[in-house]
């Protein structure tokens, strides 16, 4: 199955992207296609740009945070102690009323 069966190929352009690890990625686009400003490097996965002198820096990776870490960002130690005291008092009152049986 050659070009005779499929018809002529669309006109193309090649674009070179550069990442911060000095990798070059050559990507082929149709002439009518809009060329993106950035492209993921297939070798290292970092973002690559059209500017060989100033490739984009590697993105900053945030460490994984637990649910408790997010809660501690929103609440102070005294607020947490107050909320805990309220919850324990409510639990004890419900236990005395017979709503909760252990």
C-alpha positions in Angstrom: 0.0 0.0 0.0 1.9 3.0 -1.2 1.3 6.6 -2.0 -0.6 5.7 -5.2 -3.3 3.9 -3.2 -3.6 6.5 -0.4 -3.1 9.7 -2.4 -0.5 12.4 -1.8 0.7 13.2 1.7 -0.2 16.5 3.2 2.6 19.1 3.2 4.5 18.9 6.5 6.9 21.0 8.6 9.4 19.8 11.2 9.7 21.6 14.5 12.5 21.1 17.0 11.9 21.3 20.8 14.6 21.6 23.4 14.4 20.5 27.1 16.6 21.5 30.0 18.5 18.2 29.8 19.8 19.2 26.3 17.6 16.7 24.5 16.3 17.6 21.1 12.9 16.4 19.9 12.0 16.8 16.3 8.2 16.7 15.7 6.5 16.7 12.3 3.3 18.7 11.9 1.0 19.5 9.0 1.6 22.9 7.5 -1.9 24.0 8.4 -1.6 22.8 12.0 -0.8 25.3 14.8 2.5 24.5 16.4 2.4 24.3 20.2 4.8 26.5 22.2 5.8 23.5 24.4 6.1 19.7 24.0 6.9 17.0 26.5 10.4 15.5 25.9 10.0 11.8 24.9 13.4 11.0 26.5 13.0 12.5 30.0 9.4 13.8 30.2 10.4 17.4 31.0 8.7 20.2 29.2 10.5 21.4 26.1 10.2 24.6 24.2 11.2 26.1 20.8 13.9 28.3 22.3 17.2 26.4 22.4 18.9 29.1 24.5 16.2 29.2 27.2 14.5 25.8 27.7 11.8 25.7 30.3 12.9 24.7 33.8 11.8 21.4 35.3 8.5 21.7 37.2 8.7 21.8 41.0 7.3 18.5 42.4 5.3 19.0 45.6 5.7 16.1 48.1 2.7 14.0 48.9 0.7 15.3 51.9 -1.5 13.3 54.1 -5.0 14.3 55.2 -3.6 15.1 58.6 -1.0 17.5 57.1 -3.7 19.4 55.3 -5.8 19.6 58.5 -2.8 20.9 60.5 -2.4 23.7 57.9 -6.0 24.9 58.5 -6.2 24.4 62.3 -4.0 25.5 65.2 -3.2 23.2 68.1 -5.7 25.0 70.4 -8.4 24.9 67.8 -7.8 21.1 67.4 -7.9 20.6 71.1 -11.2 22.6 71.4 -12.8 20.5 68.6 -11.7 17.3 70.1 -13.0 18.3 73.6 -16.4 19.2 72.0 -16.6 15.8 70.2 -15.7 13.9 73.3 -18.2 15.8 75.4 -21.0 15.1 72.8 -20.0 11.4 72.8 -20.1 11.1 76.6 -23.5 12.9 76.8 -24.9 10.5 74.1 -23.5 7.5 76.0 -25.1 8.7 79.3 -28.5 9.2 77.5 -28.3 5.6 76.2 -27.9 6.4 72.6 -24.5 4.7 72.3 -23.9 1.3 73.9 -20.4 -0.2 74.0 
